[in-house]
Structures are given as C-alpha cells and as structure tokens.
Amino acid sequence: MSMPTSAICIRRTGLVTSVGLNAVASCAAVRAKVTNPSETRFIDSEGERIMAHAVPLEKPWRGRAKLVRMAALALQECLAGVARERWDEIPLLLCVAEHERPGRLQGLDDLLFEELQDLLGARFSADSLVVAHGRVSVVVALAQAQRLIGGGVQLVLVAAVDSLLEWPTLGAYERGNRVLTAGNSNGFIPGEGAGALLVGVPGGPGVEGCLVCAGIGFGIEKAHIDTEEPLRGDGLSAAIEAGLAQAGCGMHDIDYRVTDLSGEQYYFKEATLALARTLRQRKESFDIWHPAECIGEAGAVAGVAALAVADAAGRRGYAPGPAVLVHMANDAGQRACAVMRFEEAVA
C-alpha cells in the first residue's frame, strides 16, 4: 500500500458519546457492543416516546450550549500532552451538520467556533475552518489537513460535534419515517456527541504506531435516499475506487471496514452494492463495523467516531488487520471514503 505525497496519521483521539465521555471508554463500549438508548421527552406519531442516545453531561444543556461543551471535552482529551502555548499554532477543522440538515441549529458556521475557543480559553491557528458537510465532513477535513501539513504545518486538529436531539431535526426525520420506533423498523436511533483527531506526519521521535491515511476518495450518488431513482451504489463505489487508487491497493487488500451505517436499509443496501462493485478477488471474511449501533446516528460525529474506533483497534491489537476502509454518506448524495493503515512504530 503506497502513501500519498503528504502522508498524515492520527496521533491522538478524543471522543464523547452516549456510552463514554472519553475515547477509551467509548471505543471499549463499541468493541463490546454496549448500547444504552433512553427515552426522550419527544413523542412519535403513535404517541410513544422516541428513544435516543443522549450524552450525559453534569447539567441539562441543550442546543449550541451542549454542542460546545461536548466539543470542548473531546478537544481537551485530544490535546492532552500538547503544551497550551502551542495550541495557537494548530489549525482546528471543526466538522458540523450540513446546511441541508432539517432543523439545523443557528450559529454553527460562526458562533460555535468562537464559543468553543472562549470555553477552552484558547485560540487556534488562522488556518482554522468550519467544515459543514455532515457525515462526510471528516474526509473533507482530512484532505484539508493533508494540504496544510504538506505546506509545513506540524499538527492539525480535526474535530466534529453534532446532535439530532433537537425537535426541529428529530421531528422532520420522524415525519419522514427515518427514526426507529415501535411502528418503523427501517430507521435509526438518533444520537449526539463530539470527537477529535490530532493529525500529524507519520513517524518521528517519540511517535508510537499510528493510523496513517493512505488514500481519500469522494463521489456523488444521484439516487440518494430522497429520490425514487434505482440505487446502484455508483457514488460510493466511485469514492472507494478513488481512495483505493490513491492508496495503491485493491479492495481485497483491505482487512475490515468501519462505516456510518445506522440502521436504515437504504444505506446497508448501498454498502453491499459498493462492495460487490469494488471487490474483485474473493475474501473469506470481511468485517464491517458500524459504531452507530452503540452511539446512535450522530451526524457529523460519525466519521470521527469511525476513525477513533479504527485507531483504538490498531493500537490495542484487536483489529482484523492493519488496513481499514472508512466510508460515509450524506442524505443529499455526497459520498466519501478514507483508506487507512495502522503502521507500527519503528524502533
């Protein structure tokens, strides 16, 4: 597997989910398939309370106030060991909900970033950006991190925060028969959370083994979930092929997959179609992990969570192999994948 010109790797992770307030706890829960959805105050069309994966914080914050606190927790965990006086040298690429998201909170593109800096009592580099591309945001941010590091930046923070537990959002999905309820088995359990990845160059003094980004790919699916066109998996297949080409490998070289699949049949069908179109050599087994079964459908957090889970699996030695493909999909048709490989530290 070849590496891109500006190879980047994940140095450290932070994660805040309904099953853990740090990456170690969250990833251990995902490995053990622990799940703890609870009743919300929202009622579905059948008069039943909607279940959701809520993050338990010390106070009942809601809206942007809760987002900024979840993000701060993830960033503090991710930046442990980095001197605070260096934080202003680090660009923060903050991944949030896409503009098409039903009931999208106000202030995500401007106020959230400033509120986060204020809560942390820190400032990040002028190269910082808000990446408003929902579930595919993390791959967009990795591509930008690759460019920044190729231009001489030493470290980049890729962070994500999101919640589907506001009624304008939850209500729209419930009316669209997208939420898992007693009367709808073809749906997801909504969730929320935050995550962060500290990205740098592979290797170097004191750097342990890390998950290296070997390839990135994007695609557009015309037959997205809101259309009636027949689904063939063209967009996801194109994204996967592009990522594999950049990595210099084939789908058969990948050991396992981690995805944003969260319970809807459409996306499972798409993943199956994309695999059939990209796998050209038979494999005896090909694991597919979907953390959303534990943390819920958490929007923009899905990609960061997937990479944090893969990072933990590599570091702790329970991954099926070093090569992992992570893929994500937005409702509007955007598709993205990252081909990653866990590289052991060289003594």
DRENDREN-601703 format. One record per residue (C-alpha): residue in one letter; residue number from 1; x, y, z. Coordinates in Angstrom, 1 decimal. Example, Ala and Ser with C-alpha at 12.3 -4.5 7.8 and 13.67 -1.06 7.14 Angstrom:
BEGIN
@nupa = A marvo = 1 u = 12.3 v = -4.5 w = 7.8
@nupa = S marvo = 2 u = 13.7 v = -1.1 w = 7.1
//
This chain:
BEGIN
@nupa = M marvo = 1 u = 0.0 v = 0.0 w = 0.0
@nupa = S marvo = 2 u = 1.6 v = 3.3 w = -1.1
@nupa = M marvo = 3 u = 1.3 v = 6.6 w = 0.9
@nupa = P marvo = 4 u = 0.2 v = 9.9 w = -0.6
@nupa = T marvo = 5 u = 2.8 v = 12.7 w = -1.0
@nupa = S marvo = 6 u = 1.7 v = 14.5 w = 2.2
@nupa = A marvo = 7 u = 1.1 v = 11.4 w = 4.3
@nupa = I marvo = 8 u = -0.8 v = 12.1 w = 7.5
@nupa = C marvo = 9 u = -1.6 v = 10.0 w = 10.5
@nupa = I marvo = 10 u = -3.8 v = 10.2 w = 13.6
@nupa = R marvo = 11 u = -1.6 v = 10.9 w = 16.7
@nupa = R marvo = 12 u = -4.3 v = 11.0 w = 19.3
@nupa = T marvo = 13 u = -8.1 v = 10.9 w = 19.6
@nupa = G marvo = 14 u = -10.9 v = 12.3 w = 21.8
@nupa = L marvo = 15 u = -14.4 v = 11.1 w = 21.9
@nupa = V marvo = 16 u = -17.6 v = 12.0 w = 23.8
@nupa = T marvo = 17 u = -20.6 v = 9.7 w = 23.2
@nupa = S marvo = 18 u = -23.6 v = 8.3 w = 25.0
@nupa = V marvo = 19 u = -21.5 v = 5.3 w = 26.0
@nupa = G marvo = 20 u = -18.4 v = 7.1 w = 27.2
@nupa = L marvo = 21 u = -17.1 v = 10.6 w = 27.9
@nupa = N marvo = 22 u = -13.6 v = 9.8 w = 26.5
@nupa = A marvo = 23 u = -12.2 v = 7.8 w = 23.6
@nupa = V marvo = 24 u = -11.0 v = 4.8 w = 25.8
@nupa = A marvo = 25 u = -14.5 v = 4.3 w = 27.3
@nupa = S marvo = 26 u = -16.4 v = 4.9 w = 24.1
@nupa = C marvo = 27 u = -14.2 v = 2.6 w = 21.9
@nupa = A marvo = 28 u = -14.3 v = -0.1 w = 24.6
@nupa = A marvo = 29 u = -18.1 v = 0.1 w = 24.6
@nupa = V marvo = 30 u = -18.3 v = 0.0 w = 20.8
@nupa = R marvo = 31 u = -16.0 v = -3.1 w = 20.8
@nupa = A marvo = 32 u = -18.3 v = -4.7 w = 23.4
@nupa = K marvo = 33 u = -21.4 v = -3.6 w = 21.5
@nupa = V marvo = 34 u = -22.7 v = -1.8 w = 24.6
@nupa = T marvo = 35 u = -25.7 v = 0.4 w = 23.9
@nupa = N marvo = 36 u = -27.9 v = 2.5 w = 26.2
@nupa = P marvo = 37 u = -30.6 v = 4.4 w = 24.4
@nupa = S marvo = 38 u = -33.0 v = 6.2 w = 26.7
@nupa = E marvo = 39 u = -36.5 v = 7.7 w = 26.4
@nupa = T marvo = 40 u = -36.6 v = 11.4 w = 25.3
@nupa = R marvo = 41 u = -39.4 v = 13.9 w = 26.0
@nupa = F marvo = 42 u = -40.4 v = 13.7 w = 22.4
@nupa = I marvo = 43 u = -43.4 v = 11.8 w = 21.2
@nupa = D marvo = 44 u = -43.7 v = 10.0 w = 17.9
@nupa = S marvo = 45 u = -46.8 v = 9.8 w = 15.6
@nupa = E marvo = 46 u = -48.0 v = 6.7 w = 17.5
@nupa = G marvo = 47 u = -47.9 v = 8.5 w = 20.8
@nupa = E marvo = 48 u = -44.8 v = 6.7 w = 22.1
@nupa = R marvo = 49 u = -41.7 v = 8.3 w = 23.4
@nupa = I marvo = 50 u = -38.8 v = 8.4 w = 21.0
@nupa = M marvo = 51 u = -35.6 v = 6.6 w = 22.1
@nupa = A marvo = 52 u = -32.3 v = 8.3 w = 21.6
@nupa = H marvo = 53 u = -28.6 v = 8.1 w = 22.5
@nupa = A marvo = 54 u = -28.1 v = 11.2 w = 24.7
@nupa = V marvo = 55 u = -24.7 v = 12.2 w = 26.1
@nupa = P marvo = 56 u = -25.0 v = 12.5 w = 29.9
@nupa = L marvo = 57 u = -23.3 v = 15.8 w = 31.0
@nupa = E marvo = 58 u = -23.4 v = 17.2 w = 34.5
@nupa = K marvo = 59 u = -26.1 v = 19.8 w = 33.6
@nupa = P marvo = 60 u = -29.1 v = 19.6 w = 31.1
@nupa = W marvo = 61 u = -27.6 v = 21.8 w = 28.5
@nupa = R marvo = 62 u = -29.3 v = 21.9 w = 25.1
@nupa = G marvo = 63 u = -28.7 v = 23.3 w = 21.7
@nupa = R marvo = 64 u = -25.4 v = 25.0 w = 20.9
@nupa = A marvo = 65 u = -24.6 v = 25.2 w = 24.6
@nupa = K marvo = 66 u = -24.4 v = 21.4 w = 24.8
@nupa = L marvo = 67 u = -22.5 v = 21.2 w = 21.5
@nupa = V marvo = 68 u = -19.8 v = 23.5 w = 22.6
@nupa = R marvo = 69 u = -19.3 v = 21.6 w = 25.9
@nupa = M marvo = 70 u = -19.2 v = 18.2 w = 24.2
@nupa = A marvo = 71 u = -16.6 v = 19.5 w = 21.7
@nupa = A marvo = 72 u = -14.5 v = 21.1 w = 24.5
@nupa = L marvo = 73 u = -14.3 v = 17.7 w = 26.3
@nupa = A marvo = 74 u = -13.2 v = 15.9 w = 23.1
@nupa = L marvo = 75 u = -10.6 v = 18.6 w = 22.3
@nupa = Q marvo = 76 u = -9.2 v = 18.6 w = 25.8
@nupa = E marvo = 77 u = -8.7 v = 14.9 w = 25.7
@nupa = C marvo = 78 u = -7.2 v = 15.0 w = 22.2
@nupa = L marvo = 79 u = -4.8 v = 17.8 w = 23.1
@nupa = A marvo = 80 u = -3.5 v = 16.2 w = 26.4
@nupa = G marvo = 81 u = 0.2 v = 16.3 w = 26.2
@nupa = V marvo = 82 u = 0.4 v = 19.3 w = 23.8
@nupa = A marvo = 83 u = 1.5 v = 22.4 w = 25.6
@nupa = R marvo = 84 u = -1.2 v = 25.1 w = 25.7
@nupa = E marvo = 85 u = 1.2 v = 27.7 w = 24.4
@nupa = R marvo = 86 u = 1.3 v = 25.6 w = 21.1
@nupa = W marvo = 87 u = -2.4 v = 25.5 w = 20.6
@nupa = D marvo = 88 u = -2.5 v = 28.8 w = 18.7
@nupa = E marvo = 89 u = -0.2 v = 27.2 w = 16.1
@nupa = I marvo = 90 u = -2.7 v = 24.4 w = 15.4
@nupa = P marvo = 91 u = -5.5 v = 24.8 w = 12.8
@nupa = L marvo = 92 u = -8.8 v = 23.5 w = 14.0
@nupa = L marvo = 93 u = -11.0 v = 22.0 w = 11.3
@nupa = L marvo = 94 u = -14.4 v = 21.9 w = 13.0
@nupa = C marvo = 95 u = -16.9 v = 19.5 w = 11.4
@nupa = V marvo = 96 u = -20.6 v = 20.3 w = 11.8
@nupa = A marvo = 97 u = -24.0 v = 19.5 w = 10.3
@nupa = E marvo = 98 u = -24.5 v = 20.1 w = 6.6
@nupa = H marvo = 99 u = -26.6 v = 23.1 w = 5.5
@nupa = E marvo = 100 u = -29.3 v = 20.9 w = 4.2
@nupa = R marvo = 101 u = -29.9 v = 19.3 w = 7.6
@nupa = P marvo = 102 u = -33.6 v = 19.7 w = 8.7
@nupa = G marvo = 103 u = -33.8 v = 21.9 w = 11.8
@nupa = R marvo = 104 u = -30.1 v = 22.8 w = 11.7
@nupa = L marvo = 105 u = -29.1 v = 24.9 w = 14.7
@nupa = Q marvo = 106 u = -28.2 v = 28.6 w = 14.1
@nupa = G marvo = 107 u = -24.7 v = 29.8 w = 14.6
@nupa = L marvo = 108 u = -22.9 v = 26.6 w = 13.6
@nupa = D marvo = 109 u = -20.9 v = 28.4 w = 10.9
@nupa = D marvo = 110 u = -19.7 v = 31.4 w = 13.0
@nupa = L marvo = 111 u = -20.7 v = 31.5 w = 16.7
@nupa = L marvo = 112 u = -19.9 v = 27.9 w = 17.6
@nupa = F marvo = 113 u = -16.2 v = 28.2 w = 16.8
@nupa = E marvo = 114 u = -15.8 v = 31.4 w = 18.9
@nupa = E marvo = 115 u = -17.8 v = 29.9 w = 21.8
@nupa = L marvo = 116 u = -15.6 v = 26.8 w = 21.8
@nupa = Q marvo = 117 u = -12.4 v = 28.9 w = 21.9
@nupa = D marvo = 118 u = -13.9 v = 31.0 w = 24.7
@nupa = L marvo = 119 u = -14.8 v = 27.9 w = 26.7
@nupa = L marvo = 120 u = -11.3 v = 26.4 w = 26.3
@nupa = G marvo = 121 u = -9.7 v = 29.8 w = 27.0
@nupa = A marvo = 122 u = -7.6 v = 29.3 w = 23.9
@nupa = R marvo = 123 u = -7.2 v = 30.4 w = 20.3
@nupa = F marvo = 124 u = -6.4 v = 28.2 w = 17.3
@nupa = S marvo = 125 u = -4.5 v = 29.0 w = 14.1
@nupa = A marvo = 126 u = -5.8 v = 31.4 w = 11.5
@nupa = D marvo = 127 u = -5.9 v = 28.4 w = 9.1
@nupa = S marvo = 128 u = -8.8 v = 27.0 w = 11.1
@nupa = L marvo = 129 u = -12.1 v = 26.3 w = 9.2
@nupa = V marvo = 130 u = -15.6 v = 25.2 w = 9.9
@nupa = V marvo = 131 u = -16.4 v = 22.1 w = 7.7
@nupa = A marvo = 132 u = -20.2 v = 22.0 w = 7.2
@nupa = H marvo = 133 u = -20.5 v = 18.7 w = 5.3
@nupa = G marvo = 134 u = -22.3 v = 16.4 w = 7.8
@nupa = R marvo = 135 u = -21.2 v = 12.8 w = 7.9
@nupa = V marvo = 136 u = -18.6 v = 13.2 w = 5.1
@nupa = S marvo = 137 u = -17.0 v = 16.2 w = 6.8
@nupa = V marvo = 138 u = -14.2 v = 14.2 w = 8.4
@nupa = V marvo = 139 u = -12.8 v = 13.1 w = 5.0
@nupa = V marvo = 140 u = -13.1 v = 16.7 w = 3.7
@nupa = A marvo = 141 u = -11.2 v = 17.8 w = 6.8
@nupa = L marvo = 142 u = -8.5 v = 15.1 w = 6.3
@nupa = A marvo = 143 u = -8.0 v = 16.3 w = 2.8
@nupa = Q marvo = 144 u = -7.5 v = 19.8 w = 4.1
@nupa = A marvo = 145 u = -5.2 v = 18.5 w = 6.8
@nupa = Q marvo = 146 u = -3.1 v = 16.8 w = 4.2
@nupa = R marvo = 147 u = -2.7 v = 20.1 w = 2.3
@nupa = L marvo = 148 u = -1.9 v = 22.0 w = 5.5
@nupa = I marvo = 149 u = 0.7 v = 19.5 w = 6.6
@nupa = G marvo = 150 u = 2.1 v = 19.4 w = 3.1
@nupa = G marvo = 151 u = 2.6 v = 23.1 w = 3.4
@nupa = G marvo = 152 u = 4.6 v = 22.9 w = 6.6
@nupa = V marvo = 153 u = 2.0 v = 22.8 w = 9.4
@nupa = Q marvo = 154 u = 3.1 v = 20.3 w = 12.0
@nupa = L marvo = 155 u = -0.2 v = 19.4 w = 13.7
@nupa = V marvo = 156 u = -3.9 v = 19.8 w = 12.7
@nupa = L marvo = 157 u = -7.0 v = 19.2 w = 14.8
@nupa = V marvo = 158 u = -9.9 v = 17.6 w = 13.1
@nupa = A marvo = 159 u = -13.0 v = 17.8 w = 15.4
@nupa = A marvo = 160 u = -16.7 v = 17.1 w = 15.0
@nupa = V marvo = 161 u = -19.7 v = 17.9 w = 17.1
@nupa = D marvo = 162 u = -23.4 v = 17.2 w = 16.3
@nupa = S marvo = 163 u = -26.8 v = 16.3 w = 17.8
@nupa = L marvo = 164 u = -30.0 v = 15.1 w = 16.3
@nupa = L marvo = 165 u = -31.9 v = 15.5 w = 19.5
@nupa = E marvo = 166 u = -33.5 v = 18.9 w = 18.8
@nupa = W marvo = 167 u = -37.2 v = 18.6 w = 18.0
@nupa = P marvo = 168 u = -37.0 v = 20.6 w = 14.6
@nupa = T marvo = 169 u = -34.5 v = 17.9 w = 13.4
@nupa = L marvo = 170 u = -35.9 v = 14.9 w = 15.2
@nupa = G marvo = 171 u = -39.5 v = 15.8 w = 14.2
@nupa = A marvo = 172 u = -38.5 v = 16.1 w = 10.5
@nupa = Y marvo = 173 u = -36.9 v = 12.7 w = 10.5
@nupa = E marvo = 174 u = -39.8 v = 11.2 w = 12.4
@nupa = R marvo = 175 u = -42.3 v = 12.5 w = 9.9
@nupa = G marvo = 176 u = -40.1 v = 11.2 w = 7.1
@nupa = N marvo = 177 u = -40.2 v = 7.7 w = 8.7
@nupa = R marvo = 178 u = -36.5 v = 7.8 w = 9.2
@nupa = V marvo = 179 u = -36.4 v = 7.2 w = 13.0
@nupa = L marvo = 180 u = -36.6 v = 3.8 w = 14.6
@nupa = T marvo = 181 u = -39.8 v = 3.4 w = 16.5
@nupa = A marvo = 182 u = -42.2 v = 0.7 w = 17.5
@nupa = G marvo = 183 u = -44.1 v = 1.3 w = 14.2
@nupa = N marvo = 184 u = -41.0 v = 1.7 w = 12.0
@nupa = S marvo = 185 u = -38.2 v = -0.9 w = 11.9
@nupa = N marvo = 186 u = -36.4 v = 0.7 w = 9.0
@nupa = G marvo = 187 u = -34.9 v = 3.6 w = 10.8
@nupa = F marvo = 188 u = -32.1 v = 4.9 w = 13.1
@nupa = I marvo = 189 u = -31.9 v = 5.8 w = 16.8
@nupa = P marvo = 190 u = -30.8 v = 9.4 w = 16.9
@nupa = G marvo = 191 u = -27.7 v = 10.4 w = 18.8
@nupa = E marvo = 192 u = -25.2 v = 13.1 w = 19.6
@nupa = G marvo = 193 u = -21.6 v = 13.5 w = 20.6
@nupa = A marvo = 194 u = -18.3 v = 15.0 w = 19.7
@nupa = G marvo = 195 u = -14.9 v = 13.7 w = 18.6
@nupa = A marvo = 196 u = -11.4 v = 15.0 w = 17.8
@nupa = L marvo = 197 u = -8.4 v = 13.7 w = 16.0
@nupa = L marvo = 198 u = -4.9 v = 15.1 w = 16.3
@nupa = V marvo = 199 u = -3.3 v = 14.7 w = 12.9
@nupa = G marvo = 200 u = 0.4 v = 14.9 w = 12.1
@nupa = V marvo = 201 u = 3.1 v = 13.3 w = 10.0
@nupa = P marvo = 202 u = 3.8 v = 9.6 w = 10.4
@nupa = G marvo = 203 u = 7.0 v = 8.6 w = 12.3
@nupa = G marvo = 204 u = 9.4 v = 10.8 w = 14.1
@nupa = P marvo = 205 u = 10.9 v = 10.7 w = 17.6
@nupa = G marvo = 206 u = 8.6 v = 9.6 w = 20.3
@nupa = V marvo = 207 u = 5.7 v = 8.8 w = 17.9
@nupa = E marvo = 208 u = 4.1 v = 5.5 w = 18.6
@nupa = G marvo = 209 u = 2.4 v = 3.4 w = 15.9
@nupa = C marvo = 210 u = -0.4 v = 5.3 w = 14.3
@nupa = L marvo = 211 u = -3.2 v = 5.1 w = 11.8
@nupa = V marvo = 212 u = -1.9 v = 6.5 w = 8.5
@nupa = C marvo = 213 u = -4.2 v = 7.9 w = 5.8
@nupa = A marvo = 214 u = -3.2 v = 6.2 w = 2.6
@nupa = G marvo = 215 u = -6.0 v = 7.4 w = 0.3
@nupa = I marvo = 216 u = -9.0 v = 9.6 w = 0.1
@nupa = G marvo = 217 u = -11.9 v = 9.4 w = -2.3
@nupa = F marvo = 218 u = -15.2 v = 11.3 w = -3.0
@nupa = G marvo = 219 u = -18.3 v = 10.6 w = -5.1
@nupa = I marvo = 220 u = -21.8 v = 11.7 w = -5.7
@nupa = E marvo = 221 u = -24.8 v = 9.4 w = -5.6
@nupa = K marvo = 222 u = -27.7 v = 10.6 w = -7.8
@nupa = A marvo = 223 u = -30.1 v = 8.0 w = -6.4
@nupa = H marvo = 224 u = -29.8 v = 9.4 w = -2.9
@nupa = I marvo = 225 u = -32.2 v = 8.5 w = -0.1
@nupa = D marvo = 226 u = -34.7 v = 11.2 w = -1.0
@nupa = T marvo = 227 u = -35.1 v = 10.2 w = -4.7
@nupa = E marvo = 228 u = -37.0 v = 7.4 w = -6.3
@nupa = E marvo = 229 u = -34.2 v = 6.5 w = -8.7
@nupa = P marvo = 230 u = -32.9 v = 2.9 w = -8.6
@nupa = L marvo = 231 u = -29.9 v = 2.6 w = -6.3
@nupa = R marvo = 232 u = -26.8 v = 1.2 w = -7.9
@nupa = G marvo = 233 u = -24.2 v = 2.4 w = -5.5
@nupa = D marvo = 234 u = -22.4 v = 4.5 w = -8.1
@nupa = G marvo = 235 u = -21.4 v = 7.3 w = -5.8
@nupa = L marvo = 236 u = -20.0 v = 5.2 w = -3.0
@nupa = S marvo = 237 u = -18.3 v = 2.9 w = -5.5
@nupa = A marvo = 238 u = -16.6 v = 5.9 w = -7.1
@nupa = A marvo = 239 u = -15.4 v = 7.2 w = -3.8
@nupa = I marvo = 240 u = -14.0 v = 3.8 w = -2.8
@nupa = E marvo = 241 u = -12.3 v = 3.3 w = -6.1
@nupa = A marvo = 242 u = -10.7 v = 6.8 w = -5.9
@nupa = G marvo = 243 u = -9.4 v = 6.1 w = -2.3
@nupa = L marvo = 244 u = -8.0 v = 2.7 w = -3.3
@nupa = A marvo = 245 u = -6.3 v = 4.2 w = -6.3
@nupa = Q marvo = 246 u = -4.6 v = 6.9 w = -4.3
@nupa = A marvo = 247 u = -3.6 v = 4.2 w = -1.7
@nupa = G marvo = 248 u = -2.2 v = 2.0 w = -4.5
@nupa = C marvo = 249 u = -4.2 v = -1.1 w = -3.4
@nupa = G marvo = 250 u = -7.3 v = -3.1 w = -4.2
@nupa = M marvo = 251 u = -10.4 v = -3.8 w = -2.1
@nupa = H marvo = 252 u = -9.1 v = -7.3 w = -1.4
@nupa = D marvo = 253 u = -6.1 v = -5.7 w = 0.4
@nupa = I marvo = 254 u = -8.4 v = -4.1 w = 3.0
@nupa = D marvo = 255 u = -8.8 v = -6.1 w = 6.2
@nupa = Y marvo = 256 u = -12.0 v = -4.6 w = 7.5
@nupa = R marvo = 257 u = -14.4 v = -1.7 w = 7.2
@nupa = V marvo = 258 u = -15.8 v = 0.9 w = 9.6
@nupa = T marvo = 259 u = -18.8 v = 2.9 w = 8.4
@nupa = D marvo = 260 u = -21.5 v = 5.4 w = 9.4
@nupa = L marvo = 261 u = -24.3 v = 2.8 w = 8.8
@nupa = S marvo = 262 u = -27.0 v = 3.5 w = 11.4
@nupa = G marvo = 263 u = -29.9 v = 1.1 w = 10.7
@nupa = E marvo = 264 u = -31.6 v = 2.3 w = 7.5
@nupa = Q marvo = 265 u = -31.9 v = -0.4 w = 4.8
@nupa = Y marvo = 266 u = -31.1 v = 2.1 w = 2.0
@nupa = Y marvo = 267 u = -27.5 v = 2.6 w = 3.3
@nupa = F marvo = 268 u = -26.9 v = -1.1 w = 4.1
@nupa = K marvo = 269 u = -28.0 v = -1.9 w = 0.5
@nupa = E marvo = 270 u = -25.7 v = 0.8 w = -0.8
@nupa = A marvo = 271 u = -22.7 v = -0.6 w = 1.1
@nupa = T marvo = 272 u = -23.5 v = -4.1 w = -0.2
@nupa = L marvo = 273 u = -23.7 v = -2.8 w = -3.8
@nupa = A marvo = 274 u = -20.5 v = -0.8 w = -3.5
@nupa = L marvo = 275 u = -18.7 v = -3.9 w = -2.1
@nupa = A marvo = 276 u = -19.9 v = -6.0 w = -5.0
@nupa = R marvo = 277 u = -18.6 v = -3.4 w = -7.5
@nupa = T marvo = 278 u = -15.2 v = -2.9 w = -5.9
@nupa = L marvo = 279 u = -14.1 v = -6.3 w = -4.6
@nupa = R marvo = 280 u = -12.6 v = -8.3 w = -7.5
@nupa = Q marvo = 281 u = -10.9 v = -11.0 w = -5.5
@nupa = R marvo = 282 u = -12.8 v = -13.4 w = -3.1
@nupa = K marvo = 283 u = -12.2 v = -12.8 w = 0.6
@nupa = E marvo = 284 u = -13.0 v = -15.4 w = 3.2
@nupa = S marvo = 285 u = -14.3 v = -12.8 w = 5.6
@nupa = F marvo = 286 u = -14.6 v = -9.0 w = 5.5
@nupa = D marvo = 287 u = -15.8 v = -7.4 w = 8.8
@nupa = I marvo = 288 u = -17.9 v = -4.3 w = 8.7
@nupa = W marvo = 289 u = -18.2 v = -2.3 w = 11.9
@nupa = H marvo = 290 u = -20.8 v = 0.4 w = 12.5
@nupa = P marvo = 291 u = -20.4 v = 2.3 w = 15.7
@nupa = A marvo = 292 u = -23.8 v = 3.9 w = 15.3
@nupa = E marvo = 293 u = -25.3 v = 0.7 w = 16.8
@nupa = C marvo = 294 u = -23.8 v = 1.8 w = 20.1
@nupa = I marvo = 295 u = -23.7 v = 5.7 w = 19.8
@nupa = G marvo = 296 u = -26.7 v = 6.3 w = 17.5
@nupa = E marvo = 297 u = -27.0 v = 8.4 w = 14.4
@nupa = A marvo = 298 u = -24.7 v = 11.3 w = 15.4
@nupa = G marvo = 299 u = -24.4 v = 13.1 w = 12.1
@nupa = A marvo = 300 u = -21.0 v = 14.8 w = 11.6
@nupa = V marvo = 301 u = -19.6 v = 12.9 w = 14.5
@nupa = A marvo = 302 u = -20.0 v = 9.6 w = 12.7
@nupa = G marvo = 303 u = -16.7 v = 9.9 w = 10.6
@nupa = V marvo = 304 u = -14.5 v = 10.9 w = 13.5
@nupa = A marvo = 305 u = -16.0 v = 8.2 w = 15.7
@nupa = A marvo = 306 u = -15.3 v = 5.6 w = 13.0
@nupa = L marvo = 307 u = -11.6 v = 6.7 w = 12.7
@nupa = A marvo = 308 u = -11.3 v = 6.8 w = 16.5
@nupa = V marvo = 309 u = -12.6 v = 3.2 w = 16.7
@nupa = A marvo = 310 u = -10.2 v = 2.0 w = 14.0
@nupa = D marvo = 311 u = -7.3 v = 3.8 w = 15.8
@nupa = A marvo = 312 u = -8.2 v = 2.1 w = 19.1
@nupa = A marvo = 313 u = -8.4 v = -1.3 w = 17.3
@nupa = G marvo = 314 u = -5.0 v = -0.8 w = 15.8
@nupa = R marvo = 315 u = -3.3 v = 0.4 w = 19.0
@nupa = R marvo = 316 u = -4.8 v = -2.3 w = 21.2
@nupa = G marvo = 317 u = -4.3 v = -5.1 w = 18.7
@nupa = Y marvo = 318 u = -7.8 v = -6.3 w = 18.1
@nupa = A marvo = 319 u = -8.2 v = -5.1 w = 14.5
@nupa = P marvo = 320 u = -8.6 v = -7.9 w = 11.9
@nupa = G marvo = 321 u = -5.6 v = -6.4 w = 10.2
@nupa = P marvo = 322 u = -3.7 v = -3.2 w = 9.6
@nupa = A marvo = 323 u = -5.7 v = -1.9 w = 6.6
@nupa = V marvo = 324 u = -9.2 v = -0.4 w = 7.1
@nupa = L marvo = 325 u = -11.6 v = 1.4 w = 4.8
@nupa = V marvo = 326 u = -13.8 v = 4.0 w = 6.4
@nupa = H marvo = 327 u = -16.8 v = 5.3 w = 4.3
@nupa = M marvo = 328 u = -19.5 v = 7.8 w = 4.9
@nupa = A marvo = 329 u = -22.6 v = 9.1 w = 3.1
@nupa = N marvo = 330 u = -24.8 v = 12.2 w = 3.3
@nupa = D marvo = 331 u = -28.6 v = 12.1 w = 2.6
@nupa = A marvo = 332 u = -28.1 v = 14.7 w = -0.2
@nupa = G marvo = 333 u = -25.8 v = 12.3 w = -2.1
@nupa = Q marvo = 334 u = -22.2 v = 13.1 w = -1.1
@nupa = R marvo = 335 u = -20.0 v = 10.1 w = -0.6
@nupa = A marvo = 336 u = -16.5 v = 9.8 w = 0.9
@nupa = C marvo = 337 u = -14.0 v = 7.2 w = 1.9
@nupa = A marvo = 338 u = -10.6 v = 7.1 w = 3.6
@nupa = V marvo = 339 u = -8.2 v = 4.2 w = 3.2
@nupa = M marvo = 340 u = -6.2 v = 3.9 w = 6.4
@nupa = R marvo = 341 u = -3.4 v = 1.6 w = 7.6
@nupa = F marvo = 342 u = -2.1 v = 1.1 w = 11.1
@nupa = E marvo = 343 u = 1.7 v = 1.5 w = 11.0
@nupa = E marvo = 344 u = 3.7 v = 0.1 w = 13.9
@nupa = A marvo = 345 u = 6.4 v = 2.3 w = 15.4
@nupa = V marvo = 346 u = 9.9 v = 1.8 w = 14.0
@nupa = A marvo = 347 u = 12.4 v = 1.2 w = 16.8
//
